[in-house]
Structure formats: C-alpha cells, structure tokens
C-alpha cells in the first residue's frame, strides 16, 4: 500500500487569514492527472483531514489550477466518513461524498445517511437523496425523501435542516414540504415544522392536521397553526381550529388542549366565536370549555343553543 502526504501542510487562504491543515491520503494506487487538475486514487482509499476520516474504494483530489493546492476530495462508490468529538461520533454514508477542504462542507449524494452516536447508541439518524453538512456551523441540510429518526419520533419531509450544538446534540430541526411526524400511534402533518430540542416545543404551520391516538384519548385537530409543548403536553391550535372527538365536532378561531392530572389530553378551551356540534345539536359562544371524560360543556358570552326537532318528540295525541 502506498501512502502519500499531499502538501504536508496545505496553506489555504480564507479572506486573507492563513489556515493550515494536514491532509493524509492512503490508497493502493495514485495517479497525478495534470490535465484535469486532480489526483486519482484507487483501492482502499483512506483520507484524514484534521479530525475527519473518510474511506471509499475510489476518490479524486481536486486541485486548484492556479497553485495546485488541494481544494476538495470527491469520494466514489459508497463512501464512509466519521468524526469523533469526545463521546459523540458523527457518521456520513453516501454513494458519492464530496468534501471541501477550505470550508469543511460535506456534500453527499445517493443513498445518504448521517448518524450521530453517543457511544454506541444513535441519537439522530437522517436519510435522504442528498445531504450537505457544514462542519463549522454544525448545520445539516437534507433533500429528497427525507426520513429522520430522533428518540421515539420519526419525521418525514421533502426538505430538512438539522442544527447541532458543539456537543453534537440536536438544537433545532426544520421540516418542509409534505412533512409529517410520527410518535407512537400519533401523527402530525403540516407544510412546515420547527422543533426546538432544548425547550421541547414543536410549531407546525400550513394545513396542520394532528391525529392524536393516546391510551385514553383519540382526537383529531385541524388548524392553520399548531404548537405542541412536549414538557407540559399542551397543544395550541389557531386559525380555523377544528377538533373532532367521537361524535363531537368543535370549531373556533383558537383552541388549546390541556392534559388532566394523569397527563391525558382531556380538556379544550375555545376562544373567539366558537361552536360545538353533536348529533344535530349545537352550542355557540365567545368562549367554550369542553371536557372529554366526563363529557362536559361550559359556554360563556352571547351563548346560543340549537336543539332540533323539539316538536317531533310530542305525542301525536296531544294534537287531537
């Protein structure tokens, strides 16, 4: 096996600031391709750049035509990259992986998967058609058939952005385009999601639909906007809010769903002109408090109740 140390210290210039880094390249064969300004590597390619390690069957080191300095490395035929930060390990797998040496940006294409592990335990897994990871800002962007596994949650979208902190823990996650989240037996669909990991708050905007299937509560919630506070287990829905529970349909400008003492979702407070309908009966009011179990309604402010077919309950003999 041949081992090549390309420019033992590569002097790079970023906005006038000198930057030095060691790039070590190992492979079975290496060919300097002057016409294409690259070095072709074949066979068990291993590249180490700072704390980044990449392996693949083949690779090209792309050179700057002006000064022959290494600009980026393109790894082919199922590449594998890993970076270790204390106990956290960040892995990237892809059919093609391109690493920019100047700004430490990874571009992955084809069957891509990024994994952050705490010891041997994965904390977040991202699969997509394409991914880009900025090593300096710890921002990961994924496009096409995105699937994210995080704790007990699965997320799906056309596009996702994942922000990691310096310890490689999740800081923020953004989902866009045909996005939905599954947790246990519950799902939430929306045009866009933003999840903040530290506060455990998820906001969903655009055609939001929540199908909540908990042990003792099964409700459906539609609205333009929803916010889920996972710590308090409170759901806030606004903009054409609609809630369906068994034979009850309730609508209003804003609705907040609260848990009971056992943390089961069991109470809804509607604000603004709202309406509850059940088997043809309806109640309208400026504020409505509704409890699922036991079933209870309290309406305040310009209350209007409609009960159909009262006359139909009378005995026909009373008309004789």
C-alpha positions in Angstrom: 0.0 0.0 0.0 1.2 3.4 -0.9 0.9 6.4 1.4 1.0 10.0 0.2 1.2 13.1 2.3 -0.1 15.8 0.0 1.5 19.1 0.8 2.3 18.1 4.4 0.9 21.5 5.5 -1.5 22.9 3.0 -1.6 26.7 3.1 -5.1 27.9 2.4 -6.3 31.5 2.5 -9.7 32.5 3.7 -10.5 36.2 3.5 -6.8 37.0 4.0 -6.4 34.7 7.0 -3.9 31.9 6.8 -5.2 28.5 7.5 -3.1 25.3 7.8 -4.2 21.7 7.9 -2.7 18.3 7.4 -4.2 16.1 4.7 -3.0 12.5 4.7 -4.1 10.2 1.8 -3.6 6.5 1.6 -4.6 4.2 -1.4 -3.3 1.3 -3.4 -2.6 3.4 -6.5 -2.4 7.2 -7.0 -2.2 9.0 -10.3 -1.5 12.7 -10.8 -3.8 13.8 -13.6 -2.3 17.2 -14.6 -4.8 17.8 -17.5 -7.8 17.6 -15.1 -6.0 19.1 -12.2 -6.6 16.2 -9.9 -5.1 13.2 -8.2 -6.9 9.9 -8.9 -6.9 7.4 -6.1 -7.8 3.7 -6.4 -8.2 0.9 -3.9 -9.0 1.1 -0.2 -8.7 4.9 -0.2 -8.3 6.5 3.3 -8.2 10.2 3.9 -7.6 12.0 7.1 -8.1 15.8 7.3 -8.0 17.3 10.8 -10.5 15.3 12.8 -12.3 14.0 9.8 -11.7 10.5 8.4 -13.1 9.3 5.1 -12.9 5.9 3.4 -14.0 4.7 -0.1 -12.9 2.4 -2.9 -12.1 5.4 -5.2 -11.5 9.1 -4.9 -10.4 12.2 -6.7 -8.4 15.0 -5.0 -9.4 18.2 -6.9 -6.6 20.7 -7.3 -6.7 24.5 -7.8 -5.4 25.0 -11.3 -3.6 28.2 -10.3 -1.4 26.9 -7.5 -2.0 23.1 -7.4 -3.3 23.2 -3.9 -5.9 20.7 -2.8 -9.4 22.2 -2.8 -11.7 19.2 -2.3 -11.9 15.5 -2.4 -14.6 13.6 -4.2 -15.1 10.0 -2.8 -16.9 7.5 -5.1 -18.5 4.1 -4.8 -20.1 4.2 -1.4 -18.0 6.5 0.9 -17.9 6.4 4.7 -16.9 9.4 6.8 -16.7 9.8 10.6 -15.7 12.4 13.1 -15.3 11.9 16.8 -16.0 14.6 19.4 -15.5 13.3 22.9 -18.1 10.5 23.3 -20.1 11.7 20.2 -19.4 10.2 16.8 -20.8 11.7 13.6 -21.0 9.4 10.6 -21.9 10.1 7.0 -22.5 7.4 4.4 -23.3 8.0 0.7 -22.7 6.7 -2.8 -20.8 9.9 -3.6 -19.3 12.2 -0.9 -17.5 15.4 -1.7 -15.5 17.2 1.0 -14.5 20.8 0.6 -11.2 21.3 2.4 -11.4 25.1 2.5 -14.8 25.4 4.4 -15.2 21.8 5.6 -18.5 21.3 3.9 -19.6 17.7 3.1 -21.9 17.1 0.1 -23.4 13.6 -0.1 -25.4 12.2 -3.0 -27.1 8.9 -3.4 -28.5 6.7 -0.6 -27.2 9.2 2.0 -27.3 8.6 5.7 -26.0 10.7 8.6 -25.8 9.4 12.1 -24.9 10.9 15.4 -24.0 8.4 18.1 -23.5 8.8 21.8 -21.2 5.9 22.5 -22.8 3.0 20.5 -26.3 4.5 20.8 -27.6 6.5 17.8 -29.2 9.8 18.9 -30.3 11.0 15.5 -30.3 9.4 12.0 -31.0 11.3 8.8 -31.5 9.6 5.5 -32.2 11.4 2.2 -31.4 11.5 -1.5 -28.9 14.3 -0.9 -27.3 15.9 2.1 -25.0 18.8 2.9 -23.2 19.2 6.2 -21.3 22.3 7.2 -18.7 21.1 9.7 -18.0 24.7 11.0 -21.6 25.7 11.7 -22.9 22.2 12.5 -25.8 22.6 10.1 -27.1 19.7 8.1 -29.4 20.1 5.1 -31.2 17.1 3.5 -33.3 17.0 0.3 -35.5 14.4 -1.3 -37.3 11.6 0.6 -36.0 12.8 4.0 -36.5 10.5 7.0 -35.3 11.4 10.4 -35.2 9.2 13.5 -34.9 11.1 16.8 -35.6 9.5 20.1 -39.1 7.9 19.8 -40.0 10.1 16.9 -40.0 9.6 13.1 -40.1 12.7 10.8 -40.7 12.7 7.0 -40.3 15.6 4.5 -39.1 16.8 1.1 -36.5 19.0 2.9 -35.0 19.2 6.3 -32.5 21.2 8.2 -30.8 19.9 11.4 -28.8 22.2 13.6 -26.4 20.5 16.1 -24.7 22.2 19.0 -20.9 21.9 19.8 -21.6 18.6 21.6 -23.4 17.2 18.5 -26.7 17.3 20.3 -29.8 18.3 18.4 -30.5 22.0 18.7 -33.1 22.7 16.1 -34.9 20.7 13.3 -36.9 22.2 10.4 -39.1 20.2 8.1 -40.7 21.5 4.9 -42.8 20.0 2.1 -45.2 17.2 2.6 -43.9 17.0 6.2 -45.3 14.8 8.9 -44.2 13.5 12.3 -45.0 10.1 13.9 -44.7 9.4 17.6 -46.1 6.2 18.9 -49.6 6.0 17.3 -50.0 9.7 16.8 -49.2 11.7 13.6 -49.0 15.4 12.8 -49.0 16.7 9.2 -48.1 20.3 8.1 -46.4 22.3 5.4 -43.6 23.2 7.8 -42.3 22.2 11.2 -39.8 23.8 13.5 -38.7 21.8 16.6 -36.6 23.3 19.3 -34.9 20.5 21.2 -34.0 22.3 24.5 -37.5 23.7 25.1 -39.1 20.6 23.5 -41.5 22.8 21.6 -42.7 22.0 18.1 -44.5 24.5 15.9 -46.4 23.5 12.7 -47.7 25.8 10.1 -49.9 25.4 7.0 -52.7 22.9 6.7 -51.9 21.3 10.0 -53.6 18.1 11.0 -53.0 16.2 14.2 -54.3 12.7 14.6 -53.7 12.0 18.3 -54.1 8.4 19.5 -53.2 8.2 23.1 -54.2 5.4 25.5 -57.3 7.2 26.8 -57.7 10.0 24.2 -58.3 9.9 20.5 -58.8 13.3 18.9 -58.2 14.9 15.6 -57.2 18.6 15.3 -57.2 20.8 12.2 -55.8 24.4 12.0 -53.5 26.8 10.2 -51.0 26.8 13.1 -50.3 24.4 16.0 -47.8 24.4 18.7 -47.0 21.3 20.8 -45.2 21.7 24.2 -44.0 18.3 25.0 -43.0 19.1 28.5 -46.5 20.3 29.5 -48.3 18.2 26.9 -50.3 21.2 25.8 -51.4 21.7 22.2 -52.3 25.2 20.9 -54.2 25.5 17.6 -55.2 28.7 15.9 -56.6 29.7 12.6 -59.8 27.8 11.7 -59.3 25.4 14.5 -61.4 22.3 14.4 -61.4 19.4 16.9 -63.2 16.0 16.4 -63.7 13.7 19.3 -66.1 10.7 18.9 -69.4 12.3 17.9 -68.4 15.8 18.8 -67.1 18.4 16.3 -65.9 21.8 17.7 -64.7 24.8 15.7 -63.3 28.2 16.6 -60.6 30.7 15.9 -58.3 29.3 18.7 -58.3 26.2 20.8 -56.0 24.9 23.5 -55.9 21.3 24.5 -54.8 20.6 28.1 -53.9 17.3 29.9 -55.6 16.1 33.1 -53.8 15.1 36.3 -52.8 11.8 34.6 -51.3 13.7 31.6 -54.1 12.5 29.3 -55.4 15.1 26.9 -58.9 15.8 28.3 -59.8 19.5 28.1 -60.2 22.0 25.3 -60.7 25.8 25.7 -62.0 27.6 22.7 -61.6 31.4 22.5 -63.4 33.6 20.0 -66.8 32.8 18.5 -66.8 29.0 18.7 -69.3 26.2 18.1 -69.8 22.7 19.3 -72.0 20.2 17.4 -73.2 16.8 18.5 -75.9 14.7 16.8 -77.6 17.8 15.3 -77.5 19.9 18.5 -75.1 22.9 18.7 -73.8 25.5 21.1 -72.3 28.8 20.0 -70.4 31.2 22.4 -67.5 33.5 22.7 -65.7 31.1 25.0 -66.3 27.3 25.4 -64.7 24.9 27.9 -65.1 21.3 26.9 -64.1 18.2 28.9 -64.0 14.8 27.1 -64.2 12.4 30.1 -66.6 13.0 31.8 -68.3 14.8 28.9 -69.0 18.4 30.0 -69.5 21.8 28.2 -69.4 25.3 29.6 -70.2 28.2 27.3 -69.8 31.9 28.1 -70.6 35.1 26.2 -73.6 35.5 23.8 -74.5 31.8 24.1 -76.8 30.4 21.5 -78.1 26.8 21.7 -79.8 25.0 18.9 -81.8 21.8 19.6 -83.6 20.4 16.5 -87.0 18.7 16.2 -88.4 19.6 19.6 -92.0 19.3 18.3 -91.3 15.8 16.9 -90.9 14.5 20.5 -94.5 15.2 21.4 -97.2 12.5 21.4 -99.5 12.9 18.3 -102.5 12.5 20.6 -101.9 16.0 22.1 -102.9 17.4 18.7 -106.3 15.7 18.7 
